[in-house]
């Protein structure tokens, strides 16, 4: 079987490493098809592979490039919480102890980055030597430069030196104390006077964002060339990790976007425009006008989720002409009241107008993102979602309507981080499935049980690490997690404390020492405004 790497078209120049280059393994804890479709993984790998002072090999769960026998660094791009089992398995395959405390001077340093670790690294802290908090662009160079300077030093000195670099978090240099084995956190303190009490996420502030560095037919999105149009989102919906974690909102100019797009279209005809809210790029209409020119008639264009009030008939027509069958819109709920609570600046008339424009522009379908279990949600709010789709069917009868629906999961660094999962959400998912089915709306719910697991990890502290290590041997079902909670009873808080409990605002959060986005007091003010508007 031919290597999947042979099918790649690179959009950067891979360097020839110098003999003394740092030996690095850069891994993605999933299959090649999934990993190579991650723009974040592509970006970091290209930065590593274009340096002459780094010799990097890629590693996935199913394929690998030739690996060095004596790697000095092993890194992971960590995008999905439940990939941690694959991450630990890869460490074992490499002969590296999974626990940071068991690694000796002869072992490589294990580092990680990505949205999971930037949001809340604490459940995984005991598996990593170094965690990169924030954007890769400002972090990689000082990380590698510092590592090169201390590569021959004892491991403890390497870690202490790396902890001096802004945005590099060395978990073993911080002590977490608890009121009791099953009680709340009492304090999080650095172990050395040279180590800062807090670590601040690093932010890329340049005029360029990420674009694909490799195009391949073996990606999950075949031959896709991806361009990041915006980073973060100015709307700040109160549940949204993508908004708060990646602040501030950044947009490259068309002078950098258009050349980036043209580089990709020189090797493929499939273009994906990415970002949490791409239609809020200040020059988005001009970008769409540019892509509407005849020389792009052969291009298959897809967009990430768009804001409802930016869906025009002309946008829908262009997408239809460029091979898109549908658009995706995040509405969260059909309830005007609840959208105010979550700070979703959207009214029902805009949603109906978007559907009308999509149909008039020739699209075949509209996909919506929704959520149940949002703070203060009532049965009437959920019924309002059904009513909204009843109106949508009337105003755009030819559109195929789909609702992808998840359960609210509290995320670190958002105003709703103190609010637990609402168990009534499971019943509400079943209600929506039944009622929307009557209307001919395709309903795609995310697993409620998976949402509980996600919430556990999203709000977890270091006491979860032994549980996570044990669960992976039993399978990843919710039953496996509950089984291990019973086995470890008395050694950590119970499942409900992590998942469904509403935490007091004075709680010391597991990520309290990691500064990302807005200060805690600001998030509390946002939470209070949300409750006041309910």
N, C-alpha and C positions, 0 to 999 in steps of 0.2 A: 504494500500500500504506500502511495506517495505521501510525503509529509505535507500537512496543510500549509506549512510555511512556504512551500514552493509556489502556491497559488497566489501569494500576496503581491500587490503592487504598492511599493513604498513611495510616500510623498515627502520624504526627507532623505538626507544623505547619511547613511550609517557609517560611522567612523571605523578606523582601524586602531584598536586600543594599543597603547604603548605597553612594553613588557612589564612595567611596574604598576599598571593600572589596577585599581580596586576591583576585586572579583565579586560580582554581584549576581544573585539569582532574584529575578523579579517575577512573582507568582500572582495568579488569579485563582481563588479557591472554587473554581467551577470549570466547566468544559471550555475548550478553545473557542467553540462557536459563540458561547455566551460572553466569555472574557474579551474576545477581540472586538465585540460589538460595544464594549464600554469605552466611551470617549475619554474618561478619566484614565483608564489603564493605558490606552493608546498614547495619551499625552505624556505620561510619566515615562513609559518605555522609550518613546522617541527621544526624550530629553536625556535619558541614560545612554541610549545607543548612539547618540550623536557626539558623545564626549570621548576624547582620546584617553582621559584619565580613569575611565570606567570600562570594564569588560563585563557585559551583561548577557545573561541567558534567561530565556523565558520558560516558565513552568505553569502548566495547567493540570487539571485532574486527569486528562486523557492523553495529552502529548507534552513533549518537552524538547527544547533545544539541548545540545550537548552541554552538560553542567560541569562546572569546575569541581574538583574533588575537595578543594580547600577554600570554599567561598568565605568571604569576610563579612558580607551582608546578605541577608535573605529578607526580601520585602514582599508585602502583600497589599494589593489593592482590594479593599473590603467594602463592598457595595450593598450587601444584603445580609442581615443578621444571621439567618439560618445557614449561611455558608461556613460558619465557624467550625462545624464538624469536618468539612473538607480541609480547612486550614490546618487543623490539628493533625489530620491524617497525612497531609503533605509534609509537615514537620517530621513526623515519624518515619516516613519514607526516606527523608534526607538524613536520618540518623541524628536529629537534633532533639534534645529533651523539650517536651511541650511546655514545661514550667520554667519560667525565667530563672527561678532560684536554683535550678539544677544545672544550669549551663556554666561551663568552665571557660578558662582563657582560650582553649583550643576551639571552642564553638563560635560560629558566626553570630553577630548581633542580628536579632530578628526585629524588623521595623514594619510599621503599617501605617496606612493612611486611607482616606476616603470618607464618605459621609457617615458611615456607621461609627467609626472611631472618633471623628471630629465631634459628633453629637454627644455620645456617652461611651467612652472607652472602658469604663470601670469594670463591667462584667468580664472583659477580656484582658484587663491590665496585667494579670499574672502570667499571660502567655507571651507578652511583648517586652522587648528591651527598650524600644523607643517608639513613640507614636508621633506622627506629624499632624499637627492640628491646623486645618485650614487649606488654603489653595496651594497646589503643588508648585506653581511658578516661583513664588518667593522663598520656598522652603528647601527645594532640592539642592541648590548650589551651596548654601552655607552648611547644610547637613553633610554633603559629600566632602566639601573642603575641610571641615573640622574632622571628619572621620579619617581623611588621609593624613592629617597632622598627628593623630594619636593612634594610628593603626598598629603600631608596635608596642603600645603601652598596655599594662594590665587592664582587664575588662572593667574593673571598678573605676579606673581613671578615665577610660573611654566614655563611660556613661556620665561621669561627673562633668567632663568637658562638653559633651553633647547637650547636657541640661542647661548650659549657659547660652545656647543658641535660641533666639526668640522662636516660639512655636513648636519647639521640640520638647515633648513630655516624656520623662523617664519615670514610669510608675513606681519602680523600686526605691526611688529616692523620696517617696512620700509615705507617711504612716497614717492609716485610717483607724480611728478608735471609735468604739461603740459603747452605748450605755450598758449593753449586755449582749450576749451572743445573738439574741433574737430582737434586740431593741434598735432604736434609731442611731444614726451616726452622731457621735459627739464632737468630733474634730477631724480635720484633715490637715496634717502639718508636714513641712519638709523636714527631712532627717539631717540635713547639713546646712550650716549658715550660708554657704555659697549658692544654695538652691533657692530660687524665688518661691514665695508662698503661692503664687498664681502663675498659670501659663496662658498666654494670650494667642488665640487663633490668628494666623497670618492671612493677609488679604492681598490679592493681586489687583493692582491699580493701573495696569497698562491699558493701551488703547486696542489691544488685540485679545480675543478670547480663544477658546480651543477650537480646533478643526481636526478632522481625521488625519492621521499620519500613515494609515494603511487602509487599503481597500481590498476586499477579498470576497469571492463568491461563497466562501464557507462561513461567513458571519451569519449570525441569527437573522439579521436584515441583509439579505444577499446584495453584495456589491454596493452597499450604502456608503455615501460620503456625507459625513455629518459636520455641520457648522453650528457652533454655539452663538446664537444671536443676542441673547441677554444672559446675565448671571444674576441670580436672586429675583425678587419680585417686589414691586413697590406697594402692592395691595396689603400685605401683612395680615392675611387671614389668620385668626388666632390659634388655629391648630397646626399651621403649616410649617413643617421643618424646613422645606426648601426655601421659604421666604426668610425666616429668622436666622437660620444657620449660615446662610451665604451672604448676608448683608455686607456692604451696601449694594444697592441695585446698580449694575454696570452695563453699559452698552458700547460696543465698538462703533466707530463711524462707518459709513458706507464706503469710504476710501480704503478701509481695511477689509470690510466684509466682502465686497464684490471681487477683489483679487483672490481672496481665500476661496470663494465659491468657484471661480474660474479655474483655479488649480485642480480642484477635485473633478470638475466636469471635463477636464482634459483626459481623464482615465475612466470615467464611468458616467452613465446617464441617470443615475439615481441619487437624488439630493434630499437630505433630511435637515430641516431647520429646527434647532433644539433650544430649549430654554423654558423656564417656568411660566413665562408670560410674554411670548415672542412678539405678539401684536402690539405690545406697549413700547417696543423700540420706537424712538421718536421719528425715525425715518422709515418705518415699516412700509407705509404706502409706496414710497419711492423704490424700496427694494422689490416689492411685488410688481410694480410697474416695469422695473428692469427685467425681472424674470418672465414677464409677459411678452417680451420681444420674440420675433419669429425664430431667431437663432437658437432659442431654447425650446422649440416645439417638441423636440425628441426627449426632453427631460421628464423623468417621473419625480414629481415633487410631493413631499409629505411634510406636514407641520406637526409640531408638538401641540399640546392643548392651547387653545386660543381664548382670548376674552370675548365674551358674548357680544358686547356692543361694537366689536370690530369686524363681525361677520357681515360682509356686504354681498350683494348679488355679484358684483364684479370679482371679489375674492373667490367666491364659490365657483364662478364660471372658469376662472383661471385654474383652480385646483382640478376641476373636472377635466379641463383640456390637458392638464399635465399628469393625468393618470390616477388621480385620487378619487376614490368613490365616496369618501365621507370626511367629516370634520369631527374633532373631539373638543368638547366644552366641559369644563368643571363647574357644576352648579351647586353641588353639595346637598342641597335640599330644595324642595318646592315651597318651603315656608318663608314668606317675607320676614316674619318675626325672627326666625332662627338665623336667617342670613344676616340680620343686624347683630345678633349676639356674637356670631363668629367673624364679624367684620367683612363679610362678603358683599362688596359694593355692587349689587346686581338686583334688578327688579324683574318681576315676571314678564312685563311687557318686552323687555330686552331679549329674554329667552325666546318668546314667541316670534319676535321679529327675526331673530337669527335663524330659526327654523324656516320661516317663510322665505328669507333670502337664500338659504341653502337649497331649498327646493327649486326656486326660480332660477338659480345659477346652474342647475343641472346635476347637483350631487344626488347620490342615491340614498345616503344615510347620514344620520347624526348619532354620534356616540357621546354619552354624558357620563361624567364622574359624579357619584353621589356618596353619601355617608349616612349611617345611622348611629345612634348613641352619642350624638354631640351634646355637650353640656347644656342643660336645661331643656333638652328635647322632650316633647310630649307626643302622645298618640295623634293629636290633631296636626302636629307638624309633619308626621309621617304620612297622614292622610292627604295633606296638602301636596306632597310629592306625587301621589297617584292622580290627584286632580290636575296638576300641571301637565302630566302626560296625556290626560284626557283632552286637554285643550290643544296640546301639540298635535295629536292625531287629527283634530278637526282642522287646524290651520295649515298643516302640511301632510295631507293624507298619503302622498306618494312616497314619503321618506320612510326608510327602515330605521326605526328608533331602537337604541340600545342603552341600557343603564348598567354601567359597572359600579357596583356598590360595595364599599368597605365598612368596617366597624371603626369608629373613632378610637385611635390609639394615642395616648399622651406622649408627646415628644419633648425631650430636653431642649431648653433654651426657647421655648414658646410659652405664651401666657397660660396655656392649658396644661402645663407640665404637672401642676398640682392636682389635676382632676383625673380620677380613675376611669377605667372602662366601665360602661354601664351594662350590667348583665341583661337588661331588657332588650338590648340590641339584637340578640339572637332571635327573639320572637318577632322583632320588627323586620328583620331580613325575610323571614317566612311570610309575613304579611305582604310585603312588597312583591315577593315572587308570585303569590297567589293573585293579587289584585292587578298587577301589571300584565300578567299572563292573560287575563280576561280582555285586556286592551290590545293584545298582539304585540306588546313591547318585549323585546328580548332582554331578560334580566340575567346579569352575570355577577353574582355575589362572590366576594372573597370569603374564604373560610373564616367563620367566627372563631373557631379554635386556634387557627393560625394567628389571628389578631391578638388573642390572649397571650400567646407565646411571644409575639412581637412586643407587646406591652411590657411583659416581664423583662425582656432584654433592654428595652428602651429606658426603663426606670431602674434597672438593676444596679447593685453595688458589687464590690469585690467578693462578697460572700457567695455570689452566684457561680464563680469559676469552678469549684469542685462539682457543683450540680451539673453545669454544662458539660464538663468532661465526662461525667458518668452517664448522662442522658444519651450521648451519641452512641453508646454501646447497646442501647435499648430500642433505638429508632426515634424518630423526631415527632411522634404524635403527642398531643396534649396529655394523653394517658401516661406516656413515659415521663413527662415532666412531673406530673402529680405523684407518680410512683417514687421518684427520687426525692421529692419534697418529704415524703413520708420516711424514707430511709435516712434523711439528714435532719429529721425533726430535732429541734433543740440547738441546731448549729447555725441557723439563719432564720429570718422572719418567714412567716407562712406565705403561701402563694397569693392570697388575697391582699396582703399588705403591699406587695409590689404592684399588683395588677388592678384591682378594683377599688382600693381605698382612695378617698380624697385626702390628700396630705395637707396639714396646716401650713400656712404661708411661712411660718418661722422654721419649718423643717430644714435641717442642713442636708442639701441635696448631694447625691453621689458625685456630681460634676461641679460642685460649688467652687472648686479651686481652678476651674478651667473657664476662661473668659472667652465667650463667643457670642457675637451679636450684641444684644442690648443688656444693660445691667438688670439684675434681679428685681430691683425696686421698680424699674420701668415696666417689666413684665407683670409684676403684681398690679400696677396701676391699670394695665390693659385688661387683666383678669377682672378687676373690680368694675371697670366700665362695662365689660361684657355681662356680668351678673346684673348690674344696675339696669341694663337695657332689656333684660328678659321679662 
